[in-house]
Amino acid sequence: MTARKNFFKLILPALAAYAGTCFAADSAVVYFTKYENVPASSVDSFSRASYYPQAKSGITAFVAQEIAKQTGSEIFSIKTKSSYPASFDEVVSLSHEEQAKGVLPSLENIPSLDRFQTIYLGFPIWSMAMPQPVLSFIHDAKLEGKTVIPFCTHDGYGAGSSFSVLAGRLSQSKVQTNGLQIASSSVASAPSEVKEWLDKSVRKAQTKAASQPQMIGCRVGGHQIRIEMNNTPEAKEFLSKLPITVNMGEFGGREFYGPMKGSIKAVSKGQYRFEDGTLTYCPTNNTVALFYAQSSRPNLTMAVYPMGKVVSDLSVFEKLNSYDSFEFTK
């Protein structure tokens, strides 16, 4: 009997966590809720769109917690330095004023999201739009290259244009505009609605994305270079290190190369020739290179491992300085 109890003590936590294993472990849930941004002594009795008594939390927070639980994500709350009024009517009035003036309220802190690739971003709908503190967050947070999946709570009118506005504000991110919308009146069913949404929308989008070539960006000298990565182990390890900056110099009228921080384990077959536009890794001297033009010396003295290929205009390399910083991002 003791052995059986010990077995279940070990296995049950693993089974409980199983729901989150189907989703990316590098995900975070970030949310804003009115209830956590009013004076501590206040209780919102004016609007069901703010407070969920059964959970003793804000409605958006409750949904955020459910998404975090079902995806195995870490969770962060957006908090303003100055509190909002407890009265719903006063918040509506202040929200209109902030929107009209384009006010971006100061936040207590911005969580470091570097290690997360997928961000679930949640908020209530105020005056048919995202609350201004959410705009403060996306203005200050570094979300370039990340997948942003929005969700919202509302009082019956849906998300409005908030998801498309978010996509416009985050042009350097991958915003999934078919986000989750939950009416405050049906918050009790949030666990099942979250599960259905994750199964039908998020998982489907992730499966589709996984079947497509991974595209990354490289910013240098005011120019943006687009690179399509391949599926080699070296490419996957390089992707896991992004964002990364490599100081690279021009060589031989054919390439820019430079040493990278850390190293990549080379397990594929290296090659001693290159195609125009190839992104490579050389384990011999731990360098990354972008070959942009065939030259009179197409043969290499050290083996390189192709990781991807530039799909944007290669003529940009002719416009670059002989030495510059190349910023690689997802």
WONORWO-V811782 format. One record per backbone hydrogen bond with DSSP energy under -0.5 kcal/mol. NH is the residue of the N-H (numbers start at 1). CO is the residue of the C=O. E is the energy in kcal/mol with one decimal. If there is no record, write none. Layout:
BEGIN
NH;CO;E
NH;CO;E
END
This chain:
BEGIN
5;1;-2.3
6;2;-2.4
7;3;-2.0
8;4;-2.2
9;5;-2.2
10;6;-1.6
11;7;-2.6
12;8;-2.3
14;10;-0.7
15;11;-2.2
16;12;-2.6
17;13;-1.6
18;14;-0.5
18;15;-0.8
20;17;-1.3
21;18;-1.7
22;18;-0.5
22;19;-0.6
23;20;-1.1
28;118;-2.3
29;74;-3.3
30;28;-0.5
30;120;-3.2
31;76;-2.0
32;122;-1.6
36;33;-0.8
37;34;-2.5
38;35;-0.6
39;84;-0.5
42;39;-2.3
45;43;-0.9
50;47;-1.4
51;47;-1.0
52;57;-3.1
53;51;-0.6
55;52;-1.0
56;52;-1.2
57;52;-1.4
59;50;-1.3
62;58;-2.2
63;59;-2.1
64;60;-2.6
65;61;-2.7
66;62;-1.7
67;63;-2.3
68;64;-2.5
69;65;-2.2
70;66;-2.3
71;67;-1.5
72;68;-1.3
73;68;-1.4
74;27;-1.6
76;29;-3.0
78;31;-3.2
79;77;-0.6
81;106;-2.5
84;37;-3.7
91;87;-1.8
92;88;-2.4
93;89;-2.1
94;90;-2.5
95;91;-2.9
96;92;-2.2
97;93;-1.8
98;94;-2.6
99;95;-2.6
100;96;-2.5
101;97;-1.9
102;98;-0.9
103;98;-2.3
105;103;-0.6
108;79;-3.2
111;109;-0.6
113;111;-0.6
116;113;-1.8
117;26;-2.6
118;26;-1.6
119;147;-3.2
120;28;-3.0
120;118;-0.5
121;119;-0.7
121;149;-1.8
122;30;-2.7
122;120;-0.6
123;151;-1.3
125;153;-1.8
126;124;-0.6
126;129;-2.7
127;125;-0.5
129;126;-1.5
131;124;-0.6
134;131;-1.4
135;131;-1.1
136;132;-2.1
137;133;-2.0
138;134;-2.4
139;135;-1.5
140;136;-1.9
141;137;-3.3
143;141;-1.1
145;172;-3.2
146;143;-2.0
147;117;-2.6
148;146;-0.6
148;174;-2.4
149;119;-3.1
149;147;-0.5
150;148;-0.6
150;176;-0.7
151;121;-2.2
152;180;-2.6
153;123;-1.4
154;182;-1.6
161;128;-0.6
162;159;-2.0
165;161;-2.5
166;162;-2.2
167;163;-2.0
168;164;-1.9
169;165;-2.3
170;166;-1.9
171;168;-0.6
173;170;-1.8
174;146;-2.9
175;173;-0.9
176;148;-2.6
176;174;-0.5
177;175;-0.9
179;177;-1.4
180;150;-1.4
182;152;-2.3
184;154;-3.2
186;183;-1.7
187;184;-1.2
189;186;-1.7
190;187;-2.1
193;189;-2.3
194;190;-3.2
195;191;-1.8
196;192;-2.5
197;193;-2.4
198;194;-2.8
199;195;-2.5
200;196;-2.6
201;197;-2.7
202;197;-1.4
203;198;-2.9
205;201;-2.3
206;202;-2.5
207;203;-2.4
208;204;-2.2
209;205;-2.5
210;206;-2.2
211;207;-1.2
212;208;-0.5
212;209;-1.0
215;213;-0.5
216;227;-2.6
217;329;-3.0
218;225;-2.1
219;327;-2.4
220;223;-2.4
223;220;-2.5
225;218;-3.0
227;216;-2.5
228;309;-2.8
229;214;-3.2
229;227;-0.7
230;307;-2.7
236;232;-2.2
237;233;-2.1
238;234;-2.2
239;235;-2.5
240;236;-1.7
241;237;-0.7
241;238;-1.1
242;239;-1.2
243;328;-0.7
244;328;-2.0
246;326;-2.6
248;246;-0.7
248;324;-2.7
249;257;-2.8
250;322;-2.8
251;255;-2.7
254;251;-2.0
255;251;-1.5
256;290;-1.8
257;249;-2.3
258;288;-1.9
260;286;-1.7
266;264;-0.8
267;265;-0.7
270;268;-0.6
271;304;-2.3
277;291;-3.0
278;275;-1.7
279;308;-2.7
280;278;-0.5
280;289;-2.7
281;305;-1.4
282;287;-2.8
283;281;-0.5
286;282;-0.7
287;282;-1.7
288;258;-2.6
289;280;-2.1
290;256;-2.8
291;278;-2.5
291;289;-0.5
292;254;-2.7
292;290;-0.5
293;254;-1.4
300;272;-3.1
304;271;-2.5
305;281;-2.4
306;304;-0.5
307;279;-3.5
308;279;-1.3
309;228;-2.1
310;277;-3.2
311;226;-2.5
312;226;-1.1
316;313;-1.2
317;314;-1.6
318;315;-1.2
319;316;-1.5
320;317;-0.8
324;248;-2.3
326;246;-2.6
326;324;-0.5
327;219;-2.6
327;325;-0.6
328;244;-3.0
328;326;-0.8
329;217;-2.6
END
